[in-house]
Amino acid sequence: MSLYDRNYANENSRENEREVAYPQSSLSTFIKQTYQLFAASLLSATAGAYVGISLASVFATNRLLFWGLVIVEFALLFGLMAAKRKEGLNLILLFGFTFVSGLTLTPLLSAILSMPSGASIVAQAFALTTVAFGALSIFAMNSKRDFTAMGKMLFITLIVIIVAGIINIFMQSPIFQIVIASIGAILFSAYILYDTQNIVRGNYETPIEGAVALYLDFVNLFTSLLQILGIFGRDE
């Protein structure tokens, strides 16, 4: 449940400030550090998911533990955003957040892996996410179209998906879940375009902030695709 909020206030004025703050050489270093932290975040989340799978039975019998971890996950994310400029602490919070977010994927991963073709579904979802992420990132870096103007529209769509997801917790409708996951896949694909351009233009204050944005895009796209493939796989 790595859904998230972002601050879109004063985007246009901040963009001009970033262009002054990051000359070309510094911007290249900024981008490199951002993607290094993003890759490390994925490894941290993978470790969390691996630990979570080994404790799947505990999560199955104790739902309060899962929701407790969700609360911790959001607390770490908010703490990370508050301490993004504090060296050392920001890295601890980054990897703490991504590790816990990997743990919170356990119920979904366990449900998929318990299916006859579960491992194949997880692999397919990860492969599709990786290919989509790479293709969209390259497109955003080379496109002349400005995707950084989509922020408010994407945020509104995100709120709608969150509300729909909460409603479906009570409805438990597979069809409704497919609709939510499908819109989510499109939304986070658009977020990849949005965040990639913000990163390459130096619109984020720190590499930590850019890395977290990319991580959330990747994980939520993966989760959406995993839900879609899992539901269709169950129907088969």
Buried (B, 14 or more C-beta within 10 A) or exposed (E): BBBBEBEEEEBEEBBEEBEEEBEEEEBEEBBEBBBEBBEBBBEBBBBBBEEBBEBBEEBBEEEEBBEEBBEBBBBBBBBBBEBBEEEEBBBBBBBBBBBBBBBBBBBBBBBBBEBEBBEEBBEBBBEBBBEBBEEBBEBBEEEEEEBBEBBEEBBEBBEEBBEBBEEBEEEEEBEBBBBBBBBBBEBBBBBBBBBBBBBBBBBBBBBBBBBBBBBBBBBBBBBBBBBBBBBEBBEE
